[in-house]
Amino acid sequence: MPEIFKKPALSKHLIVTYVLAVILLICVWFYEWKLGLPLTVLLALSFFYSILTEQKMQDQTEEYISTMSHRVKKVGEEALLEMPIGIVLYSENYQIEWTTPYMNRFAEDTLVGAPLDDLSGALIPAIKDEKNEVWITLDDFDFLTVIKKEERLLYLFDRTKQLEIQNLYNEEQTVLAIIFLDNYEEMTQNLDDTAKSQINSRVTAQLNEWSRQKGLYLKRTSQERFLAVLNQRILRELEKTKFEILDEIRALITDQNIPITLSIGVGAGGQTLPELGELAQSSLDLALGRGGDQVAIKGEAGKVRFYGGKTNPMEKRTRVRARVISHALKELVKQSEQVLIMGHKTPDMDSVGAAIGILKIAEANDIVGHIVLDKQDIAGVSKLMSAIQKDEELWEQFISPEEALDRVTKNTLVVVVDTHKPVMVADDRLLSKTEHVVVIDHHRRAEEFIEKPTLVYMEPYASSTAELVTELLDYQPKKLRLSTLEASALLAGIIVDTKSFTLRTGSRTFDAASYLRSKGADTVLVQRFMKEDLDTYVKRAHLIENTELYREGIAISAGEKGQVFGPVVIAQAADTLLTMDGVSASFVISEREDGRIGISARSLGQVNVQVIMERMNGGGHLTNAATQISDTTVEAAKKELQLIIDEYVEGRNEE
């Protein structure tokens, strides 16, 4: 049989056409056979021609498909072997079974048979963690590796250029900084115009030289304020030098021997210039709230970074500010239905004394006030509270957090003293029950802060919150009267926080103490409040017994496992260690009754214990700080502390 009849050559539509033609031809034959004969010949010739044409087209199509299939197969093989994409097949025990030739550039001979760890140590952990992709680096090339665990297959895509562009973009992002001369007003208030001009010229010249060397744009916007524009790359370089400009400006001592200090607020990571400006101003407020002479860097997310803050803050608040704050507080008190005062958890003398002072302000303005206190958590002020309990009128003003929650209304004024962290107040639920909150504190401002306070009086230059409250009392209505017990409680707060007027003591501290003494404060009664029993003394001595000198001038004492000490004993042990010869900073670590690990830190000023405690989620002052850590042990906390001290000391030595 001819080849042409061996294959179905006609398409369906031609077959239908010919069937219809045959039917029509039969009709013609039926009526006129003479016409049907030539038509039959024509139809047969047409049918034969159609078969030939269809067969030719089919042969051409098959030849085209065959050629295309060969080409596609060849291109696929070449693409698999030549494309700059790494493909790796691995076995169940993570041995490389096959790779594309592209991967051979990362091996001296061949990768086949080698473990995946030879490529990157990150691959096997990522596979076991069932990650879909992981970044690895091979010979300075960065690869995005896609993991197909079921097929035991890896795809490696070179993203080196992409990362370079991304890094370049990140480095060129705009950063805004606000530079503020901390003590410019106090420094120049008694100077003539010539002396002021000289100081301005020296500071401006120093800052301009610094900006020229570092490549940032600097513009003075007022006598005490500058605006700087830089990028992320410059900011990173400044962080490497720990902003040595702070030290350089501080070295410019004025003719009156007053050091000039800077505070810098940096806004980074914002998407718009207004956002950057808000971040920079917020950072500056934070740096100033911590005492100045430091840099605060804040991004859209993440923790605030601090540099500087090496020196004790200089006392620069004025009585004018105390009078203004006292007047504002008086107006807020008079506009409220009642006043609720609370300090921090596990209150100390300063917290209770300051709370009593605010209570007297409420009474002087004929407004009902109460002090919120957990009466089960007064171990550190037990003797003071025992004396208060004997004064029935005063004791009635102390209420529990539960009672306060029942009393609080939208028009209640809540005054927080001796802390500004919501997690540390006696009961943070009260903060959300009212729209009027006042914060009075002497600690350096931390990143965590009570939201939207109506009035803030934070002075890190003050010795204690009791000192700040005492100054406010002086500007309240004259009918204000302090009893001996109340005045003594305020004085006790000052004495405890200053270690009997030896630390963080300024001229205003003695003024406040003098005022309280004139109101009847009894120093003998204060000493009774501060007396300790023999058991407490023995516990403190036991803690001190476990002390070791970790680095030069730094003493660390760690309590034994299972031994629980109260926060007061821990703090007293740190204070005692600081009195030892050769000790400039002390850290005491112990288990607490609440199950957490407590650390109290003290310093004579050479070591900034606040910065160290902030690294462990704590805070405080340059010379007095603490932290509490959950889910850890004394030994683990000690090792973490030692690592942070090492970083701090080594970083300080590099400066």
MARZALUM-368479 format. One record per residue (C-alpha): x, y, z; residue in one letter; residue number from 1. Coordinates in nm, 2 decimals, m for minus. Example, Ala and Ser with C-alpha at 12.3 -4.5 7.8 and 13.67 -1.06 7.14 Angstrom:
2
      u      v      w type seq
   1.23  m0.45   0.78    A   1
   1.37  m0.11   0.71    S   2
This chain:
655
      u      v      w type seq
   0.00   0.00   0.00    M   1
   0.13   0.35  m0.09    P   2
   0.26   0.55   0.21    E   3
   0.00   0.81   0.16    I   4
  m0.28   0.58   0.25    F   5
  m0.11   0.45   0.56    K   6
  m0.17   0.78   0.76    K   7
  m0.49   0.97   0.83    P   8
  m0.40   1.27   0.62    A   9
  m0.73   1.47   0.60    L  10
  m0.86   1.70   0.86    S  11
  m1.21   1.66   1.00    K  12
  m1.35   1.97   0.82    H  13
  m1.23   1.84   0.48    L  14
  m1.39   1.50   0.54    I  15
  m1.72   1.67   0.62    V  16
  m1.69   1.88   0.30    T  17
  m1.62   1.57   0.08    Y  18
  m1.91   1.38   0.24    V  19
  m2.15   1.66   0.15    L  20
  m2.00   1.68  m0.20    A  21
  m2.06   1.30  m0.25    V  22
  m2.42   1.33  m0.14    I  23
  m2.46   1.62  m0.38    L  24
  m2.29   1.42  m0.66    L  25
  m2.53   1.13  m0.60    I  26
  m2.82   1.36  m0.65    C  27
  m2.67   1.49  m0.98    V  28
  m2.61   1.13  m1.10    W  29
  m2.98   1.05  m1.02    F  30
  m3.11   1.33  m1.24    Y  31
  m2.84   1.39  m1.50    E  32
  m2.57   1.12  m1.53    W  33
  m2.39   1.30  m1.82    K  34
  m2.32   1.60  m1.58    L  35
  m2.24   1.36  m1.29    G  36
  m1.96   1.19  m1.48    L  37
  m1.72   1.49  m1.52    P  38
  m1.81   1.61  m1.17    L  39
  m1.71   1.27  m1.03    T  40
  m1.37   1.29  m1.21    V  41
  m1.32   1.65  m1.07    L  42
  m1.42   1.54  m0.72    L  43
  m1.18   1.24  m0.74    A  44
  m0.89   1.47  m0.86    L  45
  m0.97   1.72  m0.59    S  46
  m0.98   1.45  m0.32    F  47
  m0.64   1.31  m0.43    F  48
  m0.49   1.67  m0.44    Y  49
  m0.62   1.74  m0.09    S  50
  m0.46   1.43   0.05    I  51
  m0.13   1.52  m0.10    L  52
  m0.14   1.87   0.03    T  53
  m0.24   1.76   0.39    E  54
   0.03   1.50   0.39    Q  55
   0.29   1.75   0.29    K  56
   0.18   2.00   0.56    M  57
   0.19   1.72   0.82    Q  58
   0.54   1.62   0.72    D  59
   0.66   1.97   0.74    Q  60
   0.50   2.02   1.09    T  61
   0.66   1.70   1.22    E  62
   1.00   1.80   1.08    E  63
   0.96   2.15   1.25    Y  64
   0.86   1.99   1.58    I  65
   1.14   1.75   1.57    S  66
   1.39   2.03   1.50    T  67
   1.24   2.25   1.77    M  68
   1.25   1.97   2.03    S  69
   1.62   1.91   1.96    H  70
   1.69   2.28   1.99    R  71
   1.49   2.32   2.31    V  72
   1.66   2.02   2.46    K  73
   2.00   2.16   2.36    K  74
   1.92   2.50   2.50    V  75
   1.79   2.34   2.83    G  76
   2.11   2.15   2.87    E  77
   2.32   2.46   2.80    E  78
   2.11   2.67   3.04    A  79
   2.14   2.41   3.31    L  80
   2.51   2.39   3.27    L  81
   2.61   2.75   3.18    E  82
   2.36   2.98   3.35    M  83
   2.51   3.17   3.66    P  84
   2.28   2.99   3.90    I  85
   2.41   2.73   4.15    G  86
   2.21   2.41   4.18    I  87
   2.31   2.15   4.44    V  88
   2.16   1.81   4.51    L  89
   2.24   1.66   4.85    Y  90
   2.19   1.32   5.01    S  91
   2.00   1.24   5.33    E  92
   2.32   1.27   5.53    N  93
   2.38   1.62   5.38    Y  94
   2.66   1.51   5.14    Q  95
   2.67   1.69   4.80    I  96
   2.57   1.45   4.52    E  97
   2.57   1.68   4.22    W  98
   2.62   2.04   4.13    T  99
   2.60   2.26   3.82    T 100
   2.94   2.36   3.67    P 101
   2.88   2.71   3.80    Y 102
   2.95   2.59   4.16    M 103
   3.30   2.46   4.07    N 104
   3.44   2.81   4.10    R 105
   3.40   2.78   4.47    F 106
   3.60   2.46   4.50    A 107
   3.96   2.37   4.42    E 108
   3.86   2.04   4.26    D 109
   3.49   1.94   4.30    T 110
   3.22   1.97   4.55    L 111
   3.07   1.64   4.48    V 112
   3.11   1.41   4.78    G 113
   3.18   1.70   5.02    A 114
   2.95   1.78   5.31    P 115
   2.72   2.08   5.28    L 116
   2.92   2.25   5.56    D 117
   3.20   2.29   5.32    D 118
   2.98   2.54   5.13    L 119
   2.84   2.71   5.44    S 120
   2.78   2.63   5.80    G 121
   2.44   2.80   5.78    A 122
   2.29   2.55   5.53    L 123
   2.23   2.24   5.74    I 124
   2.08   2.43   6.04    P 125
   1.85   2.61   5.80    A 126
   1.74   2.28   5.64    I 127
   1.67   2.12   5.98    K 128
   1.47   2.43   6.08    D 129
   1.27   2.39   5.77    E 130
   1.35   2.73   5.64    K 131
   1.26   2.81   5.28    N 132
   1.56   3.02   5.22    E 133
   1.88   3.14   5.38    V 134
   2.16   3.39   5.29    W 135
   2.52   3.26   5.26    I 136
   2.85   3.40   5.16    T 137
   3.10   3.23   4.92    L 138
   3.42   3.40   4.83    D 139
   3.29   3.75   4.89    D 140
   2.97   3.67   4.69    F 141
   2.63   3.69   4.87    D 142
   2.38   3.42   4.77    F 143
   2.01   3.38   4.84    L 144
   1.97   3.01   4.88    T 145
   1.63   2.86   4.81    V 146
   1.58   2.53   4.99    I 147
   1.36   2.25   4.85    K 148
   1.38   2.00   5.14    K 149
   1.16   1.73   4.99    E 150
   1.37   1.72   4.67    E 151
   1.69   1.77   4.87    R 152
   1.77   2.05   4.63    L 153
   1.93   2.40   4.67    L 154
   1.91   2.69   4.43    Y 155
   2.18   2.96   4.48    L 156
   2.11   3.30   4.33    F 157
   2.39   3.56   4.33    D 158
   2.26   3.88   4.50    R 159
   2.59   4.05   4.56    T 160
   2.51   4.35   4.33    K 161
   2.16   4.38   4.48    Q 162
   2.30   4.39   4.83    L 163
   2.56   4.65   4.73    E 164
   2.28   4.87   4.59    I 165
   2.07   4.81   4.90    Q 166
   2.37   4.90   5.13    N 167
   2.44   5.21   4.92    L 168
   2.08   5.31   4.95    Y 169
   2.08   5.26   5.33    N 170
   2.41   5.45   5.37    E 171
   2.28   5.75   5.18    E 172
   1.96   5.78   5.38    Q 173
   1.92   6.12   5.54    T 174
   1.98   6.16   5.92    V 175
   1.89   6.48   6.11    L 176
   2.06   6.58   6.44    A 177
   1.99   6.87   6.68    I 178
   2.29   6.99   6.88    I 179
   2.22   7.18   7.20    F 180
   2.45   7.37   7.43    L 181
   2.34   7.24   7.76    D 182
   2.45   7.52   8.00    N 183
   2.47   7.81   7.76    Y 184
   2.23   8.03   7.94    E 185
   2.38   7.97   8.29    E 186
   2.73   8.01   8.14    M 187
   2.67   8.34   7.98    T 188
   2.42   8.51   8.20    Q 189
   2.69   8.72   8.38    N 190
   2.92   8.78   8.08    L 191
   2.95   9.09   7.87    D 192
   2.89   9.09   7.50    D 193
   3.26   9.05   7.42    T 194
   3.30   8.74   7.64    A 195
   2.98   8.59   7.49    K 196
   3.11   8.65   7.14    S 197
   3.44   8.48   7.22    Q 198
   3.26   8.17   7.36    I 199
   3.03   8.16   7.06    N 200
   3.33   8.18   6.82    S 201
   3.52   7.90   7.00    R 202
   3.23   7.67   7.01    V 203
   3.12   7.74   6.65    T 204
   3.47   7.70   6.52    A 205
   3.51   7.37   6.70    Q 206
   3.18   7.24   6.57    L 207
   3.25   7.36   6.21    N 208
   3.58   7.19   6.20    E 209
   3.43   6.87   6.33    W 210
   3.15   6.89   6.07    S 211
   3.40   6.96   5.79    R 212
   3.61   6.66   5.89    Q 213
   3.32   6.42   5.91    K 214
   3.14   6.55   5.60    G 215
   2.81   6.67   5.75    L 216
   2.62   6.99   5.70    Y 217
   2.59   7.22   6.01    L 218
   2.38   7.53   6.06    K 219
   2.34   7.73   6.37    R 220
   1.97   7.81   6.43    T 221
   2.00   8.00   6.76    S 222
   2.25   8.09   7.03    Q 223
   2.24   7.75   7.18    E 224
   2.11   7.52   6.90    R 225
   2.25   7.38   6.58    F 226
   2.10   7.17   6.31    L 227
   2.31   6.90   6.14    A 228
   2.23   6.70   5.82    V 229
   2.42   6.38   5.75    L 230
   2.36   6.03   5.63    N 231
   2.37   5.68   5.78    Q 232
   2.73   5.62   5.67    R 233
   2.85   5.93   5.85    I 234
   2.64   5.84   6.15    L 235
   2.80   5.50   6.17    R 236
   3.15   5.66   6.16    E 237
   3.05   5.90   6.44    L 238
   2.93   5.60   6.65    E 239
   3.26   5.43   6.60    K 240
   3.44   5.73   6.75    T 241
   3.17   5.74   7.02    K 242
   3.11   6.11   6.93    F 243
   3.44   6.24   7.05    E 244
   3.31   6.59   6.98    I 245
   3.15   6.57   7.33    L 246
   3.49   6.55   7.49    D 247
   3.64   6.82   7.26    E 248
   3.37   7.07   7.35    I 249
   3.38   6.98   7.72    R 250
   3.76   7.07   7.71    A 251
   3.67   7.43   7.62    L 252
   3.67   7.56   7.97    I 253
   3.54   7.92   8.00    T 254
   3.71   8.19   8.19    D 255
   3.48   8.11   8.48    Q 256
   3.60   7.75   8.48    N 257
   3.26   7.63   8.36    I 258
   3.28   7.34   8.12    P 259
   3.07   7.37   7.81    I 260
   2.87   7.05   7.73    T 261
   2.67   6.94   7.44    L 262
   2.36   6.73   7.40    S 263
   2.28   6.58   7.06    I 264
   1.95   6.43   6.95    G 265
   1.96   6.22   6.64    V 266
   1.67   6.10   6.42    G 267
   1.74   5.82   6.18    A 268
   1.54   5.58   5.98    G 269
   1.24   5.80   5.92    G 270
   1.07   5.79   5.58    Q 271
   1.00   6.17   5.57    T 272
   1.18   6.48   5.68    L 273
   0.91   6.57   5.93    P 274
   0.94   6.22   6.09    E 275
   1.32   6.26   6.11    L 276
   1.27   6.60   6.28    G 277
   1.03   6.46   6.53    E 278
   1.27   6.17   6.61    L 279
   1.56   6.41   6.65    A 280
   1.37   6.64   6.89    Q 281
   1.25   6.34   7.08    S 282
   1.60   6.21   7.11    S 283
   1.73   6.55   7.23    L 284
   1.45   6.57   7.50    D 285
   1.56   6.22   7.61    L 286
   1.93   6.32   7.62    A 287
   1.85   6.64   7.82    L 288
   1.62   6.44   8.05    G 289
   1.91   6.21   8.13    R 290
   2.13   6.50   8.24    G 291
   2.28   6.62   7.91    G 292
   2.64   6.59   7.79    D 293
   2.54   6.29   7.58    Q 294
   2.40   6.17   7.25    V 295
   2.07   5.99   7.20    A 296
   2.00   5.82   6.87    I 297
   1.65   5.71   6.79    K 298
   1.51   5.53   6.48    G 299
   1.16   5.43   6.38    E 300
   1.21   5.10   6.56    A 301
   1.46   4.94   6.79    G 302
   1.62   5.06   7.11    K 303
   1.76   5.41   7.16    V 304
   2.14   5.42   7.16    R 305
   2.33   5.65   7.40    F 306
   2.68   5.78   7.39    Y 307
   2.86   6.00   7.64    G 308
   2.70   6.08   7.98    G 309
   3.03   6.03   8.15    K 310
   3.01   6.32   8.39    T 311
   2.77   6.40   8.67    N 312
   2.51   6.65   8.55    P 313
   2.57   7.01   8.66    M 314
   2.31   7.17   8.88    E 315
   2.14   7.42   8.65    K 316
   1.77   7.43   8.74    R 317
   1.65   7.76   8.88    T 318
   1.40   7.87   9.14    R 319
   1.21   8.03   8.86    V 320
   1.14   7.68   8.72    R 321
   1.05   7.55   9.06    A 322
   0.80   7.83   9.11    R 323
   0.65   7.78   8.76    V 324
   0.61   7.41   8.82    I 325
   0.46   7.46   9.17    S 326
   0.21   7.71   9.03    H 327
   0.11   7.47   8.75    A 328
   0.07   7.18   8.99    L 329
  m0.14   7.40   9.22    K 330
  m0.38   7.48   8.93    E 331
  m0.40   7.11   8.83    L 332
  m0.48   7.01   9.19    V 333
  m0.75   7.27   9.23    K 334
  m0.92   7.16   8.90    Q 335
  m0.93   6.79   9.01    S 336
  m1.18   6.60   9.21    E 337
  m0.91   6.43   9.42    Q 338
  m0.54   6.36   9.41    V 339
  m0.39   6.01   9.41    L 340
  m0.01   5.99   9.47    I 341
   0.20   5.68   9.41    M 342
   0.57   5.61   9.40    G 343
   0.75   5.30   9.27    H 344
   0.71   4.94   9.38    K 345
   0.90   4.85   9.70    T 346
   0.91   5.21   9.81    P 347
   1.21   5.38   9.97    D 348
   1.24   5.68  10.19    M 349
   1.26   5.92   9.90    D 350
   0.94   5.77   9.74    S 351
   0.73   5.79  10.06    V 352
   0.87   6.13  10.17    G 353
   0.80   6.28   9.83    A 354
   0.45   6.13   9.83    A 355
   0.38   6.29  10.17    I 356
   0.50   6.62  10.03    G 357
   0.25   6.61   9.74    I 358
  m0.02   6.51   9.98    L 359
   0.04   6.83  10.18    K 360
   0.01   7.03   9.86    I 361
  m0.33   6.88   9.79    A 362
  m0.44   6.96  10.15    E 363
  m0.31   7.31  10.12    A 364
  m0.54   7.36   9.82    N 365
  m0.84   7.20   9.99    D 366
  m0.85   6.89   9.78    I 367
  m0.87   6.54   9.91    V 368
  m0.56   6.34   9.86    G 369
  m0.44   5.98   9.91    H 370
  m0.12   5.79   9.89    I 371
  m0.14   5.46   9.70    V 372
   0.08   5.20   9.88    L 373
   0.10   4.83   9.89    D 374
   0.12   4.78  10.26    K 375
   0.26   4.43  10.21    Q 376
   0.56   4.57  10.03    D 377
   0.72   4.82  10.27    I 378
   1.02   4.63  10.40    A 379
   1.26   4.91  10.31    G 380
   1.06   5.17  10.50    V 381
   0.92   4.96  10.78    S 382
   1.03   5.20  11.06    K 383
   0.90   5.51  10.88    L 384
   0.56   5.34  10.82    M 385
   0.55   5.22  11.18    S 386
   0.58   5.59  11.29    A 387
   0.32   5.69  11.03    I 388
   0.07   5.43  11.16    Q 389
   0.08   5.60  11.50    K 390
  m0.04   5.92  11.34    D 391
  m0.40   5.82  11.27    E 392
  m0.48   6.13  11.06    E 393
  m0.19   6.07  10.83    L 394
  m0.22   5.69  10.82    W 395
  m0.58   5.73  10.70    E 396
  m0.45   5.89  10.38    Q 397
  m0.27   5.57  10.28    F 398
  m0.48   5.34  10.07    I 399
  m0.42   5.02   9.88    S 400
  m0.40   5.00   9.50    P 401
  m0.74   4.82   9.50    E 402
  m0.90   5.10   9.69    E 403
  m0.74   5.35   9.46    A 404
  m0.90   5.17   9.16    L 405
  m1.24   5.20   9.32    D 406
  m1.19   5.58   9.38    R 407
  m1.03   5.69   9.06    V 408
  m1.23   5.89   8.80    T 409
  m1.16   6.07   8.48    K 410
  m1.12   6.40   8.68    N 411
  m0.87   6.25   8.93    T 412
  m0.52   6.38   8.93    L 413
  m0.26   6.10   8.96    V 414
   0.08   6.22   9.07    V 415
   0.37   5.98   9.02    V 416
   0.69   6.05   9.23    V 417
   1.04   5.90   9.22    D 418
   0.99   5.71   8.89    T 419
   0.88   5.77   8.54    H 420
   0.85   5.41   8.41    K 421
   0.50   5.28   8.40    P 422
   0.61   4.92   8.49    V 423
   0.77   5.05   8.81    M 424
   0.47   5.24   8.96    V 425
   0.27   5.10   9.25    A 426
  m0.02   5.02   9.01    D 427
   0.00   5.11   8.64    D 428
  m0.37   5.05   8.60    R 429
  m0.44   5.39   8.75    L 430
  m0.26   5.56   8.47    L 431
  m0.52   5.45   8.22    S 432
  m0.82   5.55   8.43    K 433
  m0.76   5.92   8.42    T 434
  m0.66   6.19   8.17    E 435
  m0.45   6.39   8.42    H 436
  m0.11   6.25   8.52    V 437
   0.19   6.44   8.67    V 438
   0.54   6.30   8.68    V 439
   0.80   6.43   8.94    I 440
   1.13   6.25   8.93    D 441
   1.50   6.30   8.98    H 442
   1.63   6.00   8.78    H 443
   1.78   6.03   8.44    R 444
   1.51   5.97   8.18    R 445
   1.49   5.63   8.03    A 446
   1.34   5.52   7.69    E 447
   1.03   5.39   7.87    E 448
   0.82   5.67   7.99    F 449
   0.46   5.73   8.11    I 450
   0.24   5.81   7.81    E 451
   0.11   6.17   7.76    K 452
   0.16   6.31   8.11    P 453
  m0.01   6.65   8.18    T 454
   0.29   6.79   8.36    L 455
   0.65   6.66   8.39    V 456
   0.90   6.79   8.64    Y 457
   1.22   6.58   8.59    M 458
   1.55   6.72   8.72    E 459
   1.84   6.47   8.71    P 460
   2.05   6.75   8.87    Y 461
   1.85   6.71   9.20    A 462
   1.97   6.48   9.47    S 463
   1.63   6.33   9.53    S 464
   1.26   6.36   9.45    T 465
   1.21   6.48   9.81    A 466
   1.43   6.77   9.74    E 467
   1.22   6.87   9.43    L 468
   0.90   6.84   9.62    V 469
   1.04   7.04   9.91    T 470
   1.11   7.33   9.67    E 471
   0.75   7.31   9.54    L 472
   0.61   7.33   9.89    L 473
   0.77   7.68   9.93    D 474
   0.54   7.83   9.66    Y 475
   0.21   7.68   9.78    Q 476
  m0.05   7.86   9.99    P 477
   0.08   7.99  10.32    K 478
  m0.17   7.79  10.52    K 479
   0.04   7.48  10.44    L 480
   0.17   7.32  10.76    R 481
   0.41   7.03  10.80    L 482
   0.42   6.82  11.11    S 483
   0.75   6.70  11.25    T 484
   0.69   6.35  11.12    L 485
   0.61   6.48  10.77    E 486
   0.91   6.71  10.75    A 487
   1.13   6.44  10.89    S 488
   1.00   6.19  10.62    A 489
   1.10   6.44  10.34    L 490
   1.44   6.50  10.50    L 491
   1.49   6.12  10.53    A 492
   1.44   6.09  10.16    G 493
   1.71   6.35  10.09    I 494
   1.96   6.20  10.34    I 495
   1.92   5.84  10.21    V 496
   1.95   5.93   9.85    D 497
   2.26   6.15   9.91    T 498
   2.42   5.90  10.15    K 499
   2.41   6.16  10.42    S 500
   2.50   6.45  10.19    F 501
   2.80   6.29  10.03    T 502
   2.68   6.21   9.68    L 503
   2.48   6.41   9.42    R 504
   2.46   6.70   9.66    T 505
   2.43   7.06   9.54    G 506
   2.37   7.39   9.71    S 507
   1.99   7.35   9.65    R 508
   2.01   7.02   9.85    T 509
   2.12   7.20  10.16    F 510
   1.86   7.48  10.10    D 511
   1.59   7.21  10.09    A 512
   1.72   7.05  10.41    A 513
   1.74   7.38  10.58    S 514
   1.38   7.46  10.49    Y 515
   1.26   7.12  10.63    L 516
   1.46   7.18  10.94    R 517
   1.29   7.51  10.99    S 518
   0.95   7.33  10.96    K 519
   1.04   7.09  11.24    G 520
   1.23   6.80  11.08    A 521
   1.40   6.60  11.35    D 522
   1.74   6.46  11.25    T 523
   1.73   6.22  11.55    V 524
   1.39   6.08  11.42    L 525
   1.54   6.05  11.08    V 526
   1.82   5.83  11.22    Q 527
   1.56   5.61  11.39    R 528
   1.39   5.56  11.05    F 529
   1.72   5.46  10.90    M 530
   1.82   5.22  11.18    K 531
   1.86   4.86  11.09    E 532
   1.83   4.54  11.29    D 533
   2.10   4.29  11.36    L 534
   1.96   4.04  11.11    D 535
   1.98   4.29  10.83    T 536
   2.34   4.38  10.92    Y 537
   2.45   4.01  10.93    V 538
   2.28   3.95  10.59    K 539
   2.46   4.25  10.44    R 540
   2.79   4.14  10.58    A 541
   2.74   3.79  10.43    H 542
   2.68   3.94  10.09    L 543
   3.00   4.15  10.12    I 544
   3.19   3.84  10.23    E 545
   3.14   3.70   9.87    N 546
   3.30   4.00   9.70    T 547
   3.57   3.98   9.44    E 548
   3.76   4.26   9.26    L 549
   3.68   4.18   8.90    Y 550
   3.87   4.47   8.73    R 551
   4.07   4.75   8.87    E 552
   3.84   4.94   9.11    G 553
   3.53   4.73   9.03    I 554
   3.39   4.50   9.30    A 555
   3.13   4.24   9.23    I 556
   2.95   4.05   9.51    S 557
   2.72   3.76   9.42    A 558
   2.48   3.59   9.66    G 559
   2.48   3.21   9.69    E 560
   2.22   3.00   9.52    K 561
   1.90   2.97   9.72    G 562
   1.97   3.27   9.94    Q 563
   1.72   3.54   9.91    V 564
   1.79   3.91  10.00    F 565
   1.56   4.21   9.99    G 566
   1.63   4.50   9.76    P 567
   1.72   4.72  10.06    V 568
   1.99   4.48  10.18    V 569
   2.13   4.45   9.82    I 570
   2.15   4.83   9.79    A 571
   2.31   4.87  10.13    Q 572
   2.57   4.61  10.05    A 573
   2.66   4.80   9.73    A 574
   2.68   5.12   9.93    D 575
   2.91   4.96  10.19    T 576
   3.14   4.82   9.92    L 577
   3.18   5.17   9.78    L 578
   3.33   5.28  10.11    T 579
   3.62   5.03  10.08    M 580
   3.96   5.15   9.98    D 581
   4.04   5.10   9.61    G 582
   3.67   5.04   9.51    V 583
   3.53   5.30   9.26    S 584
   3.23   5.10   9.15    A 585
   3.04   4.81   9.31    S 586
   2.78   4.56   9.19    F 587
   2.58   4.33   9.42    V 588
   2.38   4.04   9.27    I 589
   2.13   3.83   9.46    S 590
   1.81   3.64   9.44    E 591
   1.50   3.84   9.53    R 592
   1.18   3.74   9.71    E 593
   0.98   3.78   9.38    D 594
   1.20   3.52   9.21    G 595
   1.39   3.76   9.00    R 596
   1.76   3.84   9.02    I 597
   1.84   4.19   9.15    G 598
   2.15   4.39   9.08    I 599
   2.24   4.71   9.27    S 600
   2.52   4.92   9.12    A 601
   2.71   5.21   9.28    R 602
   2.99   5.44   9.17    S 603
   3.19   5.73   9.28    L 604
   3.16   5.88   8.93    G 605
   3.45   5.73   8.74    Q 606
   3.23   5.45   8.61    V 607
   2.89   5.52   8.46    N 608
   2.68   5.24   8.63    V 609
   2.36   5.37   8.47    Q 610
   2.49   5.28   8.12    V 611
   2.59   4.94   8.24    I 612
   2.25   4.87   8.41    M 613
   2.06   5.00   8.10    E 614
   2.23   4.72   7.90    R 615
   2.06   4.48   8.14    M 616
   1.72   4.66   8.11    N 617
   1.76   4.86   8.42    G 618
   1.85   5.23   8.48    G 619
   1.92   5.50   8.73    G 620
   2.19   5.76   8.77    H 621
   2.56   5.77   8.67    L 622
   2.65   5.68   9.03    T 623
   2.34   5.49   9.14    N 624
   2.16   5.23   8.93    A 625
   1.99   4.89   8.95    A 626
   1.80   4.63   8.75    T 627
   1.59   4.32   8.80    Q 628
   1.61   4.02   8.57    I 629
   1.36   3.74   8.52    S 630
   1.42   3.38   8.41    D 631
   1.79   3.37   8.50    T 632
   2.03   3.27   8.78    T 633
   2.28   3.46   8.99    V 634
   2.57   3.29   8.81    E 635
   2.43   3.37   8.46    A 636
   2.36   3.73   8.56    A 637
   2.71   3.77   8.69    K 638
   2.86   3.64   8.36    K 639
   2.64   3.88   8.16    E 640
   2.74   4.17   8.39    L 641
   3.11   4.09   8.35    Q 642
   3.09   4.08   7.97    L 643
   2.91   4.42   7.97    I 644
   3.18   4.56   8.21    I 645
   3.45   4.44   7.98    D 646
   3.29   4.61   7.68    E 647
   3.24   4.93   7.88    Y 648
   3.60   4.94   8.02    V 649
   3.76   4.85   7.69    E 650
   3.55   5.09   7.50    G 651
   3.63   5.37   7.74    R 652
   4.01   5.29   7.71    N 653
   3.98   5.33   7.33    E 654
   3.85   5.68   7.37    E 655
